[in-house]
Amino acid sequence: MEIQPGQKYKHFKGGVYEVVGVAKHSETLEEMVVYKHDGQLWARPREMWFDEVDKPELGYKGPRFVLID
């Protein structure tokens, strides 16, 4: 799946995040998704962005992020 700047994703815990872009980690060259939430910039490994999570304590099993826009 291709990540595009401006896309909005909903986190499994309910937050909405807007993608700024995809960057590479300077040491490992791992692709990182750069996103903003509540006025702050964050980065998460691209591979982790598309992970499936299993959180029985929250009653949730499914994707970490779901595209909403």
VENMO-V748550 format. One record per residue. N is the residue number from 1. OMEGA is omega in whole degrees, -180 to 180 (none if undefined). NEAR is the number of other ideal C-beta (glycine too) atoms within 8 Angstrom. D_LAST is the distance of its C-alpha to the last C-alpha in Angstrom with 1 decimal. Layout:
((N/OMEGA/NEAR/D_LAST) (N/OMEGA/NEAR/D_LAST))
This chain:
((1/-179/3/14.1) (2/178/3/13.3) (3/-178/9/11.5) (4/174/6/10.6) (5/180/6/11.0) (6/178/7/8.4) (7/177/10/5.6) (8/-180/11/5.1) (9/175/12/7.1) (10/177/11/9.4) (11/-177/10/13.0) (12/177/13/15.5) (13/173/5/17.5) (14/-179/5/14.8) (15/177/7/13.7) (16/-174/9/10.3) (17/178/13/10.4) (18/-180/10/9.3) (19/175/15/10.6) (20/179/8/13.6) (21/177/6/14.9) (22/-179/9/17.2) (23/175/8/20.8) (24/176/7/24.0) (25/-173/9/26.3) (26/-178/3/29.5) (27/-173/4/31.9) (28/-175/4/30.3) (29/176/5/27.9) (30/177/9/25.4) (31/-180/10/21.8) (32/174/12/19.9) (33/177/12/16.3) (34/-176/11/16.5) (35/178/13/14.1) (36/179/9/14.6) (37/180/10/15.1) (38/175/3/17.6) (39/179/4/18.7) (40/175/6/19.7) (41/-180/7/18.9) (42/175/9/19.0) (43/179/8/19.4) (44/177/9/19.3) (45/-178/9/20.7) (46/-180/12/18.3) (47/179/8/20.2) (48/-180/8/19.7) (49/-176/11/15.9) (50/179/9/16.1) (51/166/8/19.1) (52/178/7/19.8) (53/178/10/21.3) (54/-177/6/24.2) (55/-178/9/24.9) (56/-180/6/27.6) (57/177/4/28.4) (58/-178/7/24.9) (59/-176/5/25.0) (60/171/8/22.0) (61/-178/7/21.8) (62/-178/7/18.6) (63/178/9/16.0) (64/180/10/15.8) (65/176/11/12.0) (66/179/8/9.4) (67/180/7/6.0) (68/-177/7/3.8) (69/none/5/0.0))
